[in-house]
Amino acid sequence: MVRVEDRLTRDRPDDEAAVLADLIALVATGRQDALRALYDRTAPKLFGLILRIVRDRGAAEDVLQDAYLRVWQGAAGYAPEAGRPMAWLAAIARHRAIDLVRRRGEVTMPAGEDDEEDWLARIADPRDSEAEFLDRDALLACLGRLEPAQRDCIVLAYCEGLSREELAARYDRPVNTVKTWLHRGLASLRGCLDAVA
């Protein structure tokens, strides 16, 4: 029997993002073998990301399993045109890890990691070819082109895990305004990063 992963990579052996997107689409149809293949291809990268946030191997393993449960439940919501599959998976893993850290009451950053410029270094793995979208110079340049409120909301939401409600309270704006800022800011950021790539 040919594995689902083998069928996908046979047609596009050099296009990892396309293979991951196809696997997510198959997961959305309820294919457990696709989830297994997706896990095998992406779990080490996501585990490293989670471990950098929770700093406990056992807790990171639990968060990883929870992240893949979210992937199983939410795969139908993934839209390839909205971004790379690894970015979508990393966002799920990061949010699950941040949720755990918050539940444990460990929201303070370790010493030396509170510098505003270092938020990207904490989430990007320079050895990860799937993380090309996180090229530091390109991302910082593209973030610099955004309106300050949009930029700050995106950084706080995606790197610090603040919810829309928390951002609304912080900026004294309605939740829908913050939602619009995030939506427009991400669209601009994606467009800029696509142009740079």
MDAnalysis code that builds the backbone (N, CA, C; Angstrom):
import MDAnalysis as mda
import numpy as np

u = mda.Universe.empty(591, n_residues=197, atom_resindex=np.repeat(np.arange(197), 3), trajectory=True)
u.add_TopologyAttr("name", ["N", "CA", "C"] * 197)
u.add_TopologyAttr("resid", np.arange(1, 198))
u.add_TopologyAttr("resname", ["MET", "VAL", "ARG", "VAL", "GLU", "ASP", "ARG", "LEU", "THR", "ARG", "ASP", "ARG", "PRO", "ASP", "ASP", "GLU", "ALA", "ALA", "VAL", "LEU", "ALA", "ASP", "LEU", "ILE", "ALA", "LEU", "VAL", "ALA", "THR", "GLY", "ARG", "GLN", "ASP", "ALA", "LEU", "ARG", "ALA", "LEU", "TYR", "ASP", "ARG", "THR", "ALA", "PRO", "LYS", "LEU", "PHE", "GLY", "LEU", "ILE", "LEU", "ARG", "ILE", "VAL", "ARG", "ASP", "ARG", "GLY", "ALA", "ALA", "GLU", "ASP", "VAL", "LEU", "GLN", "ASP", "ALA", "TYR", "LEU", "ARG", "VAL", "TRP", "GLN", "GLY", "ALA", "ALA", "GLY", "TYR", "ALA", "PRO", "GLU", "ALA", "GLY", "ARG", "PRO", "MET", "ALA", "TRP", "LEU", "ALA", "ALA", "ILE", "ALA", "ARG", "HIS", "ARG", "ALA", "ILE", "ASP", "LEU", "VAL", "ARG", "ARG", "ARG", "GLY", "GLU", "VAL", "THR", "MET", "PRO", "ALA", "GLY", "GLU", "ASP", "ASP", "GLU", "GLU", "ASP", "TRP", "LEU", "ALA", "ARG", "ILE", "ALA", "ASP", "PRO", "ARG", "ASP", "SER", "GLU", "ALA", "GLU", "PHE", "LEU", "ASP", "ARG", "ASP", "ALA", "LEU", "LEU", "ALA", "CYS", "LEU", "GLY", "ARG", "LEU", "GLU", "PRO", "ALA", "GLN", "ARG", "ASP", "CYS", "ILE", "VAL", "LEU", "ALA", "TYR", "CYS", "GLU", "GLY", "LEU", "SER", "ARG", "GLU", "GLU", "LEU", "ALA", "ALA", "ARG", "TYR", "ASP", "ARG", "PRO", "VAL", "ASN", "THR", "VAL", "LYS", "THR", "TRP", "LEU", "HIS", "ARG", "GLY", "LEU", "ALA", "SER", "LEU", "ARG", "GLY", "CYS", "LEU", "ASP", "ALA", "VAL", "ALA"])
u.atoms.positions = np.array([
    [0.845, -1.195, 0.000],
    [0.000, 0.000, 0.000],
    [0.888, 1.255, 0.000],
    [0.603, 2.181, -0.866],
    [1.384, 3.421, -0.974],
    [0.896, 4.408, 0.086],
    [1.836, 4.948, 0.834],
    [1.465, 5.928, 1.863],
    [1.030, 7.228, 1.207],
    [0.124, 7.947, 1.887],
    [-0.374, 9.222, 1.360],
    [0.768, 10.196, 1.120],
    [1.724, 10.215, 2.008],
    [2.865, 11.119, 1.901],
    [3.700, 10.803, 0.654],
    [3.888, 9.513, 0.376],
    [4.661, 9.119, -0.797],
    [3.985, 9.566, -2.086],
    [2.666, 9.466, -2.131],
    [1.932, 9.905, -3.324],
    [2.089, 11.402, -3.535],
    [2.044, 12.168, -2.479],
    [2.148, 13.624, -2.603],
    [3.549, 14.062, -2.997],
    [4.563, 13.445, -2.419],
    [5.928, 13.873, -2.702],
    [6.428, 13.371, -4.046],
    [5.800, 12.346, -4.579],
    [6.217, 11.822, -5.890],
    [6.028, 12.887, -6.968],
    [4.925, 13.637, -6.879],
    [4.628, 14.654, -7.880],
    [5.416, 15.941, -7.670],
    [5.712, 16.285, -6.408],
    [6.385, 17.554, -6.107],
    [7.430, 17.347, -5.023],
    [8.508, 16.652, -5.334],
    [9.482, 16.329, -4.290],
    [10.180, 17.534, -3.682],
    [10.251, 18.657, -4.408],
    [10.976, 19.825, -3.909],
    [10.066, 20.918, -3.357],
    [8.788, 20.677, -3.304],
    [7.852, 21.711, -2.865],
    [7.199, 21.303, -1.544],
    [7.965, 21.486, -0.470],
    [7.500, 21.082, 0.856],
    [6.212, 21.794, 1.254],
    [6.109, 23.088, 0.964],
    [4.910, 23.840, 1.338],
    [3.676, 23.266, 0.642],
    [3.795, 22.899, -0.607],
    [2.653, 22.330, -1.334],
    [2.256, 20.979, -0.755],
    [3.246, 20.172, -0.395],
    [2.951, 18.868, 0.209],
    [2.227, 19.061, 1.532],
    [2.706, 19.995, 2.353],
    [2.053, 20.254, 3.639],
    [0.633, 20.766, 3.436],
    [0.435, 21.652, 2.481],
    [-0.911, 22.165, 2.199],
    [-1.835, 21.028, 1.766],
    [-1.325, 20.125, 0.928],
    [-2.136, 18.976, 0.496],
    [-2.467, 18.067, 1.670],
    [-1.493, 17.847, 2.549],
    [-1.750, 17.019, 3.734],
    [-2.817, 17.653, 4.625],
    [-2.748, 18.957, 4.826],
    [-3.753, 19.639, 5.643],
    [-5.131, 19.496, 5.001],
    [-5.193, 19.608, 3.679],
    [-6.473, 19.442, 2.979],
    [-7.019, 18.035, 3.187],
    [-6.143, 17.040, 3.179],
    [-6.590, 15.665, 3.423],
    [-7.009, 15.470, 4.874],
    [-6.305, 16.112, 5.806],
    [-6.703, 16.049, 7.218],
    [-8.109, 16.623, 7.373],
    [-8.409, 17.678, 6.639],
    [-9.731, 18.309, 6.718],
    [-10.842, 17.352, 6.288],
    [-10.506, 16.341, 5.481],
    [-11.514, 15.353, 5.060],
    [-11.607, 14.189, 6.026],
    [-10.809, 14.234, 7.110],
    [-10.863, 13.184, 8.115],
    [-9.861, 12.060, 7.902],
    [-8.861, 12.279, 7.088],
    [-7.862, 11.238, 6.808],
    [-6.826, 11.180, 7.929],
    [-6.895, 10.130, 8.737],
    [-5.942, 9.964, 9.830],
    [-4.533, 9.719, 9.320],
    [-4.409, 9.024, 8.181],
    [-3.072, 8.782, 7.637],
    [-2.408, 10.093, 7.208],
    [-3.214, 11.056, 6.771],
    [-2.674, 12.367, 6.406],
    [-2.199, 13.114, 7.654],
    [-2.948, 13.003, 8.744],
    [-2.529, 13.635, 9.997],
    [-1.221, 13.006, 10.480],
    [-1.110, 11.697, 10.370],
    [0.110, 11.012, 10.777],
    [1.288, 11.500, 9.929],
    [1.087, 11.602, 8.620],
    [2.153, 12.071, 7.730],
    [2.514, 13.526, 8.034],
    [1.504, 14.357, 8.296],
    [1.740, 15.758, 8.641],
    [2.535, 15.846, 9.940],
    [2.153, 15.047, 10.903],
    [2.857, 15.004, 12.183],
    [4.321, 14.615, 11.968],
    [4.552, 13.558, 11.206],
    [5.914, 13.081, 10.985],
    [6.796, 14.148, 10.333],
    [6.217, 14.936, 9.444],
    [6.995, 15.949, 8.711],
    [7.216, 17.226, 9.528],
    [6.319, 17.545, 10.436],
    [6.367, 18.863, 11.076],
    [6.582, 18.850, 12.584],
    [6.362, 17.728, 13.240],
    [6.433, 17.690, 14.709],
    [7.778, 18.139, 15.272],
    [8.913, 17.746, 14.695],
    [10.179, 18.208, 15.294],
    [10.317, 19.735, 15.311],
    [9.916, 20.380, 14.234],
    [10.009, 21.843, 14.175],
    [9.061, 22.480, 15.190],
    [7.840, 21.982, 15.242],
    [6.867, 22.554, 16.171],
    [7.261, 22.276, 17.619],
    [7.806, 21.097, 17.875],
    [8.240, 20.776, 19.228],
    [9.330, 21.746, 19.679],
    [10.280, 22.049, 18.797],
    [11.330, 23.007, 19.138],
    [10.771, 24.378, 19.467],
    [9.797, 24.812, 18.673],
    [9.152, 26.101, 18.919],
    [8.448, 26.103, 20.275],
    [7.690, 25.056, 20.546],
    [6.947, 24.953, 21.811],
    [7.912, 24.901, 22.987],
    [8.966, 24.118, 22.858],
    [9.929, 23.973, 23.949],
    [10.593, 25.299, 24.291],
    [10.862, 26.138, 23.294],
    [11.444, 27.457, 23.566],
    [10.489, 28.332, 24.373],
    [9.195, 28.074, 24.257],
    [8.213, 28.885, 24.984],
    [7.948, 28.328, 26.370],
    [7.674, 27.019, 26.479],
    [7.268, 26.456, 27.777],
    [8.448, 26.010, 28.627],
    [9.611, 25.734, 28.001],
    [10.856, 25.401, 28.701],
    [10.755, 24.171, 29.605],
    [9.883, 23.254, 29.237],
    [9.742, 22.011, 29.985],
    [9.386, 20.927, 28.973],
    [10.226, 19.903, 28.880],
    [10.062, 18.887, 27.836],
    [8.727, 18.153, 27.942],
    [8.345, 17.740, 29.142],
    [7.077, 17.027, 29.321],
    [5.886, 17.898, 28.942],
    [5.913, 19.150, 29.386],
    [4.825, 20.071, 29.056],
    [4.803, 20.345, 27.560],
    [5.988, 20.456, 26.945],
    [6.056, 20.703, 25.499],
    [5.452, 19.542, 24.723],
    [5.682, 18.310, 25.175],
    [5.088, 17.141, 24.506],
    [3.563, 17.198, 24.590],
    [3.045, 17.585, 25.760],
    [1.585, 17.706, 25.915],
    [1.019, 18.793, 25.006],
    [1.706, 19.928, 24.957],
    [1.254, 21.031, 24.103],
    [1.289, 20.612, 22.639],
    [2.311, 19.872, 22.241],
    [2.415, 19.409, 20.859],
    [1.207, 18.539, 20.496],
    [0.851, 17.624, 21.377],
    [-0.314, 16.773, 21.105],
    [-1.587, 17.615, 21.016],
    [-1.712, 18.586, 21.910],
    [-2.878, 19.478, 21.874],
    [-2.908, 20.276, 20.575],
    [-1.733, 20.703, 20.113],
    [-1.665, 21.471, 18.863],
    [-2.150, 20.627, 17.690],
    [-1.755, 19.364, 17.636],
    [-2.200, 18.512, 16.532],
    [-3.674, 18.159, 16.649],
    [-4.198, 18.126, 17.857],
    [-5.647, 17.967, 18.012],
    [-6.355, 19.180, 17.410],
    [-5.813, 20.375, 17.660],
    [-6.383, 21.593, 17.059],
    [-6.276, 21.556, 15.536],
    [-5.162, 21.048, 15.035],
    [-5.000, 20.919, 13.590],
    [-6.066, 19.979, 13.039],
    [-6.270, 18.856, 13.702],
    [-7.288, 17.890, 13.276],
    [-8.671, 18.544, 13.240],
    [-8.967, 19.310, 14.271],
    [-10.289, 19.941, 14.372],
    [-10.443, 21.138, 13.441],
    [-9.346, 21.831, 13.136],
    [-9.460, 23.079, 12.389],
    [-8.873, 23.063, 10.991],
    [-8.499, 21.897, 10.490],
    [-7.840, 21.819, 9.183],
    [-8.699, 22.397, 8.070],
    [-10.000, 22.262, 8.174],
    [-10.883, 22.798, 7.130],
    [-10.802, 24.321, 7.058],
    [-10.346, 24.960, 8.123],
    [-10.237, 26.413, 8.142],
    [-8.951, 26.951, 7.541],
    [-8.027, 26.057, 7.194],
    [-6.768, 26.521, 6.602],
    [-7.000, 26.921, 5.149],
    [-6.501, 28.107, 4.796],
    [-6.609, 28.598, 3.420],
    [-5.198, 28.844, 2.887],
    [-4.747, 28.052, 1.912],
    [-3.375, 28.208, 1.399],
    [-3.048, 29.620, 0.922],
    [-4.037, 30.315, 0.378],
    [-3.769, 31.670, -0.100],
    [-3.527, 32.655, 1.039],
    [-3.863, 32.272, 2.258],
    [-3.678, 33.154, 3.409],
    [-2.263, 33.072, 3.982],
    [-1.523, 32.050, 3.612],
    [-0.168, 31.933, 4.135],
    [0.358, 30.519, 4.027],
    [1.638, 30.382, 4.299],
    [2.295, 29.082, 4.208],
    [1.761, 28.126, 5.265],
    [1.712, 26.841, 4.938],
    [1.177, 25.871, 5.895],
    [1.987, 25.789, 7.181],
    [3.317, 25.906, 7.076],
    [4.126, 25.822, 8.292],
    [3.873, 27.024, 9.196],
    [3.593, 28.163, 8.614],
    [3.268, 29.335, 9.429],
    [1.959, 29.115, 10.177],
    [0.983, 28.504, 9.499],
    [-0.312, 28.205, 10.134],
    [-0.122, 27.217, 11.281],
    [0.640, 26.158, 11.029],
    [0.900, 25.158, 12.069],
    [1.665, 25.781, 13.230],
    [2.659, 26.612, 12.928],
    [3.456, 27.250, 13.982],
    [2.603, 28.187, 14.827],
    [1.656, 28.880, 14.196],
    [0.775, 29.777, 14.951],
    [-0.083, 28.982, 15.934],
    [-0.595, 27.841, 15.495],
    [-1.392, 26.988, 16.393],
    [-0.530, 26.526, 17.560],
    [0.659, 26.012, 17.257],
    [1.545, 25.516, 18.309],
    [1.931, 26.632, 19.272],
    [2.275, 27.792, 18.725],
    [2.679, 28.917, 19.557],
    [1.544, 29.341, 20.485],
    [0.343, 29.427, 19.954],
    [-0.793, 29.853, 20.783],
    [-1.087, 28.844, 21.879],
    [-0.990, 27.544, 21.560],
    [-1.219, 26.526, 22.595],
    [-0.150, 26.640, 23.683],
    [1.101, 26.879, 23.278],
    [2.181, 27.007, 24.255],
    [1.987, 28.238, 25.132],
    [1.627, 29.348, 24.508],
    [1.405, 30.581, 25.273],
    [0.232, 30.405, 26.232],
    [-0.810, 29.700, 25.790],
    [-1.944, 29.426, 26.680],
    [-1.493, 28.656, 27.921],
    [-0.635, 27.660, 27.737],
    [-0.135, 26.890, 28.877],
    [0.680, 27.774, 29.812],
    [1.561, 28.572, 29.246],
    [2.392, 29.459, 30.062],
    [1.511, 30.416, 30.861],
    [0.472, 30.928, 30.233],
    [-0.442, 31.831, 30.943],
    [-1.179, 31.108, 32.067],
    [-1.637, 29.893, 31.788],
    [-2.350, 29.132, 32.829],
    [-1.445, 28.872, 34.025],
    [-0.169, 28.679, 33.752],
    [0.784, 28.435, 34.839],
    [1.237, 29.728, 35.491],
    [0.841, 30.856, 34.928],
    [1.203, 32.147, 35.502],
    [2.619, 32.572, 35.206],
    [3.183, 32.080, 34.109],
    [4.568, 32.389, 33.760],
    [4.616, 33.323, 32.567],
    [3.995, 34.470, 32.688],
    [3.929, 35.364, 31.541],
    [5.132, 36.290, 31.404],
    [6.020, 36.305, 32.387],
    [7.182, 37.174, 32.267],
    [8.240, 36.503, 31.412],
    [8.959, 37.288, 30.636],
    [10.007, 36.768, 29.772],
    [11.272, 36.576, 30.594],
    [12.061, 35.550, 30.306],
    [13.331, 35.363, 31.006],
    [14.259, 36.559, 30.785],
    [15.193, 36.728, 31.695],
    [16.132, 37.846, 31.604],
    [16.837, 37.841, 30.262],
    [16.964, 39.029, 29.689],
    [17.666, 39.157, 28.425],
    [16.802, 38.923, 27.204],
    [15.541, 38.560, 27.384],
    [14.684, 38.277, 26.237],
    [13.572, 39.299, 26.084],
    [13.665, 40.410, 26.762],
    [12.586, 41.383, 26.683],
    [12.871, 42.497, 25.674],
    [14.001, 42.440, 24.988],
    [14.309, 43.459, 23.996],
    [13.323, 43.377, 22.841],
    [12.763, 44.510, 22.451],
    [11.751, 44.557, 21.408],
    [12.238, 43.960, 20.105],
    [13.502, 44.145, 19.764],
    [14.034, 43.644, 18.502],
    [14.202, 42.127, 18.506],
    [14.243, 41.493, 19.694],
    [14.529, 40.066, 19.766],
    [13.295, 39.179, 19.706],
    [12.106, 39.738, 19.569],
    [10.915, 38.884, 19.535],
    [10.969, 37.924, 18.372],
    [11.507, 38.354, 17.240],
    [11.575, 37.486, 16.069],
    [12.587, 36.372, 16.281],
    [13.697, 36.683, 16.884],
    [14.722, 35.667, 17.114],
    [14.189, 34.552, 18.007],
    [13.261, 34.870, 18.890],
    [12.713, 33.858, 19.777],
    [11.801, 32.881, 19.042],
    [11.197, 33.287, 17.938],
    [10.250, 32.396, 17.284],
    [10.771, 31.812, 15.985],
    [11.846, 32.359, 15.441],
    [12.362, 31.871, 14.162],
    [13.553, 30.956, 14.380],
    [13.608, 29.891, 13.619],
    [14.736, 28.999, 13.635],
    [15.462, 29.193, 12.315],
    [16.643, 29.800, 12.306],
    [17.311, 30.110, 11.048],
    [17.665, 28.869, 10.243],
    [17.688, 27.698, 10.849],
    [17.989, 26.474, 10.114],
    [16.751, 25.882, 9.471],
    [15.596, 26.455, 9.704],
    [14.324, 25.925, 9.235],
    [13.985, 26.526, 7.878],
    [14.072, 25.726, 6.826],
    [13.803, 26.253, 5.483],
    [12.347, 26.672, 5.329],
    [11.446, 26.072, 6.091],
    [10.030, 26.450, 6.026],
    [9.808, 27.812, 6.667],
    [10.750, 28.276, 7.458],
    [10.590, 29.556, 8.139],
    [11.188, 30.697, 7.336],
    [11.360, 30.524, 6.032],
    [11.899, 31.589, 5.202],
    [11.034, 32.840, 5.279],
    [9.725, 32.623, 5.531],
    [8.822, 33.759, 5.648],
    [9.173, 34.629, 6.836],
    [10.006, 34.112, 7.711],
    [10.404, 34.863, 8.894],
    [11.794, 35.479, 8.749],
    [12.264, 35.649, 7.525],
    [13.550, 36.290, 7.316],
    [13.547, 37.613, 8.069],
    [14.481, 37.737, 8.978],
    [14.483, 38.866, 9.910],
    [14.466, 40.224, 9.220],
    [15.355, 40.429, 8.278],
    [15.439, 41.738, 7.635],
    [14.169, 42.066, 6.856],
    [13.685, 41.088, 6.091],
    [12.473, 41.312, 5.299],
    [11.284, 41.580, 6.206],
    [11.164, 40.785, 7.254],
    [10.024, 40.953, 8.152],
    [10.071, 42.299, 8.864],
    [11.242, 42.667, 9.354],
    [11.345, 43.958, 10.033],
    [11.053, 45.115, 9.081],
    [11.537, 44.995, 7.838],
    [11.258, 46.042, 6.846],
    [9.771, 46.130, 6.555],
    [9.134, 44.977, 6.394],
    [7.693, 44.967, 6.095],
    [6.878, 45.447, 7.288],
    [7.279, 45.068, 8.485],
    [6.580, 45.563, 9.677],
    [6.713, 47.081, 9.782],
    [7.870, 47.602, 9.393],
    [8.094, 49.039, 9.444],
    [7.197, 49.827, 8.505],
    [6.652, 49.179, 7.488],
    [5.765, 49.844, 6.533],
    [4.320, 49.915, 7.017],
    [4.002, 49.169, 8.058],
    [2.631, 49.161, 8.566],
    [2.361, 50.381, 9.428],
    [1.079, 50.703, 9.552],
    [0.676, 51.727, 10.509],
    [1.120, 51.256, 11.898],
    [1.562, 52.147, 12.757],
    [2.070, 51.725, 14.069],
    [1.075, 50.882, 14.876],
    [-0.193, 51.252, 14.866],
    [-1.176, 50.487, 15.641],
    [-1.324, 49.074, 15.084],
    [-1.348, 48.939, 13.759],
    [-1.447, 47.612, 13.141],
    [-0.218, 46.774, 13.484],
    [0.959, 47.384, 13.329],
    [2.205, 46.675, 13.613],
    [2.235, 46.193, 15.058],
    [1.922, 47.084, 15.985],
    [1.972, 46.727, 17.398],
    [0.973, 45.629, 17.724],
    [-0.215, 45.721, 17.151],
    [-1.233, 44.686, 17.401],
    [-0.783, 43.335, 16.867],
    [-0.192, 43.314, 15.683],
    [0.262, 42.052, 15.108],
    [1.358, 41.431, 15.967],
    [2.329, 42.241, 16.365],
    [3.420, 41.729, 17.189],
    [2.887, 41.226, 18.530],
    [2.023, 41.991, 19.167],
    [1.492, 41.583, 20.464],
    [0.597, 40.353, 20.361],
    [-0.170, 40.254, 19.278],
    [-1.067, 39.109, 19.115],
    [-0.306, 37.840, 18.769],
    [0.603, 37.922, 17.811],
    [1.249, 36.718, 17.300],
    [2.530, 36.337, 18.006],
    [3.132, 37.266, 18.697],
    [4.387, 36.943, 19.390],
    [4.224, 36.898, 20.899],
    [3.297, 37.664, 21.405],
    [3.076, 37.675, 22.846],
    [1.771, 36.988, 23.241],
    [0.942, 36.671, 22.254],
    [-0.273, 35.910, 22.521],
    [-1.450, 36.704, 23.052],
    [-1.434, 38.023, 22.926],
    [-2.565, 38.810, 23.413],
    [-3.797, 38.562, 22.550],
    [-4.932, 38.476, 23.191],
    [-6.191, 38.275, 22.476],
    [-6.685, 39.605, 21.912],
    [-7.675, 39.536, 21.034],
    [-8.259, 40.766, 20.485],
    [-8.861, 41.620, 21.588],
    [-9.467, 40.963, 22.566],
    [-10.067, 41.693, 23.686],
    [-9.008, 42.427, 24.501],
    [-7.864, 41.756, 24.735],
    [-6.781, 42.397, 25.484],
    [-6.207, 43.576, 24.698],
    [-6.079, 43.395, 23.388],
    [-5.584, 44.493, 22.557],
    [-6.564, 45.663, 22.542],
    [-7.854, 45.352, 22.489],
    [-8.877, 46.403, 22.502],
    [-8.785, 47.204, 23.800],
    [-8.599, 46.515, 24.915],
    [-8.474, 47.208, 26.199],
    [-7.192, 48.045, 26.243],
    [-6.112, 47.506, 25.721],
    [-4.829, 48.206, 25.735],
    [-4.874, 49.488, 24.904],
    [-5.543, 49.428, 23.737],
    [-5.592, 50.576, 22.828],
    [-6.877, 51.391, 22.972],
    [-7.731, 50.991, 23.930],
    [-8.995, 51.689, 24.172],
    [-9.792, 51.847, 22.874],
    [-9.959, 50.734, 22.176],
    [-10.693, 50.682, 20.917],
    [-11.665, 49.510, 20.973],
    [-12.713, 49.536, 20.160],
    [-13.622, 48.389, 20.098],
    [-12.900, 47.151, 19.543],
    [-13.357, 45.982, 19.941],
    [-12.763, 44.732, 19.484],
    [-12.806, 44.648, 17.959],
    [-13.888, 45.097, 17.349],
    [-13.995, 45.038, 15.889],
    [-12.942, 45.909, 15.198],
    [-12.589, 47.030, 15.818],
    [-11.530, 47.878, 15.261],
    [-10.204, 47.137, 15.289],
    [-9.912, 46.489, 16.406],
    [-8.668, 45.723, 16.532],
    [-8.666, 44.573, 15.527],
    [-9.807, 43.930, 15.378],
    [-9.927, 42.838, 14.408],
    [-9.614, 43.347, 12.998],
    [-10.119, 44.513, 12.659],
    [-9.850, 45.115, 11.345],
    [-8.371, 45.458, 11.206],
    [-7.775, 46.053, 12.267],
    [-6.346, 46.353, 12.229],
    [-5.531, 45.093, 11.946],
    [-5.852, 44.009, 12.656],
    [-5.116, 42.764, 12.477],
    [-5.297, 42.222, 11.062],
    [-6.529, 42.220, 10.596],
    [-6.823, 41.684, 9.266],
    [-6.091, 42.477, 8.184],
    [-6.222, 43.787, 8.220],
    [-5.573, 44.629, 7.208],
    [-4.059, 44.598, 7.336],
    [-3.587, 44.619, 8.570],
    [-2.146, 44.588, 8.790],
    [-1.528, 43.295, 8.291],
    [-2.172, 42.167, 8.563],
    [-1.654, 40.884, 8.082],
    [-1.693, 40.804, 6.564],
    [-2.760, 41.328, 5.965],
    [-2.854, 41.325, 4.504],
    [-1.715, 42.153, 3.906],
    [-1.451, 43.325, 4.482],
    [-0.348, 44.162, 4.004],
    [0.992, 43.475, 4.214],
    [1.154, 42.847, 5.358],
    [2.394, 42.162, 5.670],
    [2.641, 41.014, 4.703],
    [1.601, 40.218, 4.434],
    [1.723, 39.113, 3.474],
    [2.098, 39.626, 2.091],
    [1.425, 40.707, 1.665],
    [1.728, 41.285, 0.355],
    [3.167, 41.754, 0.277],
    [3.628, 42.402, 1.322],
    [5.003, 42.902, 1.346],
    [5.986, 41.745, 1.334],
    [5.758, 40.720, 2.152],
    [6.674, 39.584, 2.205],
    [6.679, 38.811, 0.901],
    [5.522, 38.704, 0.256],
    [5.463, 38.041, -1.051],
    [6.271, 38.816, -2.080],
    [6.200, 40.143, -2.010],
    [6.946, 40.971, -2.960],
    [8.448, 40.856, -2.726],
    [8.851, 40.713, -1.472],
    [10.273, 40.588, -1.128],
    [10.813, 39.226, -1.533],
    [9.954, 38.196, -1.421],
    [10.405, 36.804, -1.669],
    [10.800, 36.571, -3.112],
])
